[in-house]
Amino acid sequence: MRFNRIRKMDISNGPGVRVAIFMQGCPFHCKNCFNPETWDFNDGNPFDDETIDEVLKLCEMSHIAGLSILGGEPMHPKNIEGTTKLARMFKEKFPNKTLWSWTGFTYEQIKDKEVFNYIDVLVDGQFVDELRNPNLKWKGSSNQRVIDIKKTREKNEIVLYED
Ligand code: SF4
């Protein structure tokens, strides 16, 4: 598994100042994807325990509200093991900071994965250029959903995140 880059301070992917990691590799190839450099599963850098340590260290800063895991496709079968390990370790270490993630899969396609024990908010669905709207918060096209995972699991139906 590989990752594309880490942002030490990110203010555009979730609330507050966050650490963001972009995983490498995405099979969806959405038209006008904002991140095509993340498509190739062989590009980027090796994702290993050192990467996790680096991300967790960055998250220690008191001004960091949480971690955002993007891509690329963090939930692809080639990536989900590493994504889950990072998510698990992040929540163990920082139970009061939030974990957000973005995926091109729908929540229904992947909802049984362990990673949802740790994710607070999931933005799901592929980017659809025809449905692009720059005024949408946290998502690029109107088909995507910003899902409150804890409430969704409690109610067993999709509950959207509210600021
Ligand atoms: S799912 Fe995301 S990263 Fe993958 S091609 Fe679509 S917009 Fe790009």
Residues whose N, C-alpha, C, O or C-beta is under 5 A from the ligand:
A	BS01	SF4	C26 F28 H29 C30 C33 F34 N35 G71 G72 G104 Q126 F127
